[in-house]
């Protein structure tokens, strides 16, 4: 097993002085981020898909072994609601191909008002080429049914485990030979996760996944740099419990302080 830990996004002003030393130019923030974490979940692509040239630039600025997960456009998930998926999926993959070997999983975060539609999900997942890792984050309780689990398993797509206020938001299904966890908001002060909550997720990962699995973990509680501090704390907790954590990828500076 390899646990690969990062945050959702990196361009937040209030991370200056926490992850980014004061005075670090914004144009070097990505390189500085890579010194601390081995992966990044690109959230901006949900709102506006970057060009292939932008993805290529990010590849050139990240070290070997770095992984960037890409959140699919809201046009696919929230406007089309998974219907007629071929064109938006092809457009996403064509642009993200600029990442080359840095491209990691694609995340489909479904709107909270979208009720379960296994057929639409199946048709959407069929648009991804074999071997492309896709994680699906449903947010309506109607999705927790056997037909949905079967669709995910058939395509090797991971059910995204999600947490808010230190509570799981979904059943902890294993639908692929790899895992994906998003932590949206802790129950401690300033949206932080406490040590007990982080240790609970480390234990769930240990119990669920075999030695060969990759498990991606992203902190989405970006306000006040809570995600940075919690991701760093989770790495330490996971390592103390013997989980193999992919080390930071680059030589750009120190890991973030707790």
Secondary structure, DSSP 8 states (H G I E B T S, - for coil): -EEEEEEE-S--GGGBTTTB-TT--GGGHHHHHHHH-SEEEE-GGGTS---HHHHHHHHHHS-TT-EEEEE--HIIIIISTTSS-HHHHHHHHHHHGGGGGGEEEEEEE--TT----HHHHHHHHTTS-TT--EEEE--SGGG-SHHHHHHHHHHT-EE-EEEETTEESS-----SSSEEEEEEE-SSGGG---HHHHHHHHHHHHHH--TT-EEEEEE---GGGHHHHHHHHHHHHHHHTT--B-----SSS-----
